[in-house]
Amino acid sequence: MVRALLDRPVRESENIRKAWNYPLMQAIFQRRARRFPLGAEMPGGLAAYKSPNAPVPLDEIEEAMLVMASTGLSGLNLSDLPFSDASGASCSGNTMLQFTGRTYGSPCGSHGTEMFFTNDEGAYYVQMRDKLPEKTAEFETEDDWEKVITAFRANTVKIVDGRLNIPMVTPITLPFNQWDVNQPGTTLFTPITDVTWEYINIMMLLMDEPNRCYVYDDINGNAEPLKKFADAGLLDRTRAYRLSGLESMASGATTYVEQSFMAQNMYILAQAMGLGGWAFGGSAGPVVMGGTPLTPGLGFRFYQPEKQGPAAAPDWAGPGPASVPVGLDGLFEAYCPPYYRSMSDAVQAIYDAKWGRSGIYKGGPSPIANRQSLDLQVPKTTDWCLEATKVLCEYIWNTYGRFPATVDPMQMTLWFQAHHLETGFYDKYYTQGAYHQNIADHMATWHGGAAAGSTRERETVAAR
């Protein structure tokens, strides 16, 4: 089946209108993992079932709405926090990395996670990282709905022909996911987070005034790469911070937080659209990104450290240090070598994104009416903090041959799959309420009755 493309304004589609205005609380409480797509087969004896229907892929607007609900521009974040106190001293508000607002929440407005997805036709990257909103609230009228499809078409880049090859073998993919994940007709969304962007920013936040936290390397005999800054009274040893804890925190605050918001947005929208699907811990991220001979995956660049650091390779990846996913060349690149000559250059790039000639505090869209006040009144990251951040990042690279030391710079953790639900399976094995009316109506209203399928669904549609 060829995927249908939207050929009229978004606001003219009654299905889209109903989804846009679907009751929020209803969608929240209807959220369930519904894993059985059309065309799949459930193995085993407890609830064995083979779908009598052919797979039906999501059409363009279904994918566009899910993508933009997860990663689209929503306007400008308000950044309504104190940048300084009454005396002009820093309150650390300058930790904000972007004023761009996205549909998912993010620490410091960093938004380091981008969406990848695959369907029957290929694998795609949604390139939203450097896109800027035009106004504080991007979606105010029905005319703004059109941005869902225009942004999707303008920013979606095909990177692989045909459905992404994901090995359905243990331990790459766990057995309970092998029967339904990435099957024909499904769309599998695989967000990937660049941890380095916000990690370096967090270093500046913690070490600068007034926080002055002292980072030491608990992994390497409590080494003190920042000793000279403490001896000079710039960093406070009583506010000690373990490097391993810092990296764990940075990874959690970005990868886990951002990807969870993305998945929840898609989960709730799936109820409003009447789609099946669920969020789950996906297959091994480095494999899917392309870091092993098992599959070309998404074609990410991997860096092979010469040193054996604390992040050892899993057994299935072979002996030696773990290879490190650093980016998709020219599209989505981490702030570390080989994309920068040194970690000092990477740190400088993040500093410049805030304070450089084209930095967010100098120009560009702003939620604050007095735009010039951001340049004149927000305390800049101090020169000594910039130097300390460079020293710490260079130490990590030189000591461990990678950055970060203990977590991957690019991380793929939480996935979301959307599909048209095989309601016949739930009619046969489950009690009433396993799926709601919007799902029962979906194939008839969105796809002209294709695979209307189940007895319960046919009876429901006939009664309307």
Backbone hydrogen bonds, N-H to C=O, Kabsch-Sander energy under -0.5 kcal/mol:
donor,donor_aa,acceptor,acceptor_aa,energy
12,E,9,P,-1.5
13,S,10,V,-1.8
14,E,12,E,-0.6
17,R,13,S,-2.2
18,K,14,E,-2.3
19,A,15,N,-2.2
20,W,16,I,-2.9
21,N,17,R,-1.8
22,Y,19,A,-1.2
27,A,23,P,-2.2
28,I,24,L,-2.4
29,F,25,M,-2.2
30,Q,26,Q,-1.4
31,R,27,A,-0.6
31,R,28,I,-0.8
34,R,32,R,-0.7
34,R,277,G,-2.3
35,R,33,A,-0.5
38,L,420,H,-2.3
40,A,37,P,-1.8
42,M,49,Y,-3.1
49,Y,42,M,-1.5
51,S,40,A,-2.7
58,L,185,G,-0.6
60,E,4,A,-2.7
63,E,59,D,-2.1
64,A,60,E,-2.7
65,M,61,I,-2.5
66,L,62,E,-1.7
67,V,63,E,-2.8
68,M,64,A,-2.7
69,A,65,M,-2.1
70,S,66,L,-1.2
71,T,67,V,-2.2
72,G,68,M,-1.8
74,S,101,G,-2.4
75,G,101,G,-1.2
76,L,136,T,-2.1
77,N,99,F,-2.2
81,L,79,S,-1.9
85,D,89,A,-2.6
88,G,85,D,-1.8
91,C,83,F,-1.9
93,G,82,P,-0.5
95,T,92,S,-1.5
96,M,93,G,-1.7
97,L,108,C,-3.5
98,Q,108,C,-0.8
101,G,75,G,-3.1
103,T,72,G,-1.8
109,G,106,S,-1.5
110,S,107,P,-2.0
114,E,192,I,-2.7
115,M,126,V,-0.6
117,F,124,Y,-1.9
118,T,188,L,-2.0
119,N,122,G,-2.4
122,G,119,N,-0.5
123,A,160,V,-2.1
124,Y,117,F,-3.1
125,Y,157,V,-2.9
126,V,115,M,-2.8
127,Q,125,Y,-0.8
127,Q,155,N,-3.2
128,M,126,V,-1.4
131,K,128,M,-1.4
138,E,74,S,-2.0
138,E,136,T,-0.5
139,F,74,S,-0.5
140,E,138,E,-0.6
144,D,141,T,-1.2
145,W,142,E,-1.2
146,E,143,D,-1.1
147,K,144,D,-2.0
148,V,145,W,-1.9
149,I,145,W,-0.5
149,I,146,E,-0.6
150,T,146,E,-2.3
151,A,147,K,-2.4
152,F,148,V,-1.3
153,R,149,I,-2.4
154,A,150,T,-2.2
155,N,151,A,-1.9
156,T,152,F,-1.0
157,V,125,Y,-3.4
157,V,155,N,-0.6
159,I,123,A,-2.7
160,V,123,A,-1.6
162,G,121,E,-2.4
163,R,120,D,-0.7
166,I,164,L,-0.9
169,V,167,P,-1.0
172,I,169,V,-0.7
173,T,169,V,-2.7
177,N,174,L,-2.2
178,Q,174,L,-0.7
178,Q,175,P,-0.9
179,W,175,P,-0.5
180,D,177,N,-0.7
181,V,177,N,-2.0
183,Q,180,D,-1.0
186,T,183,Q,-2.1
187,T,418,A,-2.4
188,L,118,T,-2.3
189,F,187,T,-0.6
189,F,416,F,-3.4
190,T,116,F,-3.4
190,T,188,L,-0.5
192,I,114,E,-2.7
193,T,411,Q,-2.6
194,D,112,G,-2.8
195,V,193,T,-0.9
195,V,409,P,-3.0
196,T,409,P,-0.6
198,E,194,D,-0.6
199,Y,195,V,-2.4
200,I,196,T,-2.3
201,N,197,W,-1.0
202,I,198,E,-2.8
203,M,199,Y,-1.9
204,M,200,I,-1.8
205,L,201,N,-2.2
206,L,202,I,-2.9
207,M,203,M,-2.3
208,D,204,M,-1.8
211,N,208,D,-1.2
212,R,208,D,-2.1
213,C,206,L,-3.0
214,Y,236,D,-0.6
214,Y,239,R,-2.3
215,V,213,C,-0.7
216,Y,241,Y,-2.0
217,D,223,A,-2.9
218,D,216,Y,-1.1
220,N,217,D,-0.6
222,N,217,D,-1.0
223,A,217,D,-1.3
223,A,220,N,-0.8
227,K,224,E,-1.4
229,F,226,L,-1.0
230,A,226,L,-1.5
231,D,227,K,-3.0
232,A,228,K,-1.2
233,G,230,A,-1.8
234,L,229,F,-2.3
235,L,229,F,-1.3
236,D,212,R,-3.2
237,R,235,L,-0.6
239,R,236,D,-1.9
240,A,237,R,-0.6
241,Y,214,Y,-2.9
243,L,216,Y,-2.0
246,L,242,R,-2.4
247,E,243,L,-2.5
248,S,244,S,-2.0
249,M,245,G,-2.5
250,A,246,L,-2.5
251,S,247,E,-2.3
252,G,248,S,-2.4
253,A,249,M,-2.8
254,T,250,A,-1.1
255,T,251,S,-1.5
256,Y,251,S,-0.9
257,V,252,G,-1.6
258,E,254,T,-2.4
259,Q,254,T,-0.6
259,Q,255,T,-1.9
260,S,256,Y,-1.4
261,F,257,V,-2.1
262,M,258,E,-2.2
263,A,259,Q,-2.3
264,Q,260,S,-2.5
265,N,261,F,-2.4
266,M,262,M,-2.1
267,Y,263,A,-2.7
268,I,264,Q,-2.5
269,L,265,N,-2.2
270,A,266,M,-2.4
271,Q,267,Y,-1.0
272,A,268,I,-1.5
273,M,269,L,-2.0
274,G,270,A,-1.5
275,L,270,A,-2.8
276,G,419,H,-2.6
277,G,34,R,-1.4
278,W,417,Q,-1.6
280,F,415,W,-2.2
282,G,280,F,-0.6
282,G,413,T,-1.4
284,A,172,I,-1.5
287,V,284,A,-0.5
288,V,284,A,-2.1
289,M,285,G,-2.6
290,G,286,P,-0.8
290,G,287,V,-0.7
291,G,286,P,-3.2
295,T,292,T,-0.9
298,L,288,V,-1.6
299,G,296,P,-1.5
300,F,289,M,-2.7
301,R,327,G,-3.7
303,Y,324,V,-3.0
309,G,307,K,-1.0
311,A,405,A,-0.5
312,A,310,P,-1.1
313,A,320,G,-1.1
317,A,314,P,-1.7
318,G,315,D,-1.3
322,A,311,A,-1.1
324,V,303,Y,-3.2
326,V,301,R,-2.4
326,V,324,V,-0.5
327,G,301,R,-1.1
328,L,332,F,-2.9
329,D,327,G,-0.6
331,L,328,L,-2.6
332,F,328,L,-2.5
334,A,326,V,-2.5
336,C,334,A,-1.6
339,Y,336,C,-1.5
346,A,342,S,-1.5
347,V,343,M,-2.6
348,Q,344,S,-2.3
349,A,345,D,-2.0
350,I,346,A,-1.5
351,Y,347,V,-2.4
352,D,348,Q,-2.9
353,A,349,A,-1.4
354,K,350,I,-0.7
354,K,351,Y,-1.1
355,W,351,Y,-3.2
356,G,352,D,-1.6
359,G,356,G,-2.0
360,I,353,A,-2.1
361,Y,354,K,-1.7
362,K,359,G,-1.5
363,G,359,G,-1.9
371,R,369,A,-1.8
373,S,370,N,-1.3
374,L,370,N,-0.5
374,L,371,R,-1.2
375,D,371,R,-0.6
375,D,372,Q,-0.6
376,L,372,Q,-2.2
377,Q,373,S,-2.8
378,V,373,S,-0.8
378,V,374,L,-0.6
386,L,382,T,-2.2
387,E,383,D,-2.2
388,A,384,W,-2.6
389,T,385,C,-2.5
390,K,386,L,-1.9
391,V,387,E,-2.5
392,L,388,A,-2.5
393,C,389,T,-2.3
394,E,390,K,-2.6
395,Y,391,V,-2.3
396,I,392,L,-2.2
397,W,393,C,-2.2
398,N,394,E,-2.9
399,T,395,Y,-2.4
400,Y,396,I,-2.5
401,G,397,W,-2.1
402,R,396,I,-0.6
410,M,325,P,-1.1
411,Q,193,T,-2.3
413,T,411,Q,-0.5
415,W,280,F,-3.2
416,F,189,F,-2.2
417,Q,278,W,-2.3
418,A,187,T,-2.6
419,H,276,G,-2.0
421,L,419,H,-0.5
422,E,36,F,-2.8
423,T,421,L,-1.4
425,F,422,E,-1.0
426,Y,422,E,-0.7
427,D,423,T,-2.2
428,K,424,G,-1.8
429,Y,425,F,-1.9
430,Y,426,Y,-2.1
434,A,431,T,-1.0
439,I,436,H,-0.8
440,A,436,H,-2.0
441,D,437,Q,-2.2
442,H,438,N,-0.8
442,H,439,I,-0.6
443,M,439,I,-0.5
445,T,441,D,-2.5
446,W,442,H,-3.2
447,H,442,H,-0.6
447,H,443,M,-1.1
448,G,444,A,-0.5
449,G,443,M,-2.3
450,A,443,M,-0.6
450,A,447,H,-1.4
452,A,449,G,-1.7
454,S,452,A,-0.9
458,R,454,S,-2.7
459,E,455,T,-2.4
460,T,456,R,-1.9
461,V,457,E,-2.8
462,A,458,R,-2.4
463,A,459,E,-1.5
464,R,460,T,-0.6
464,R,461,V,-0.9
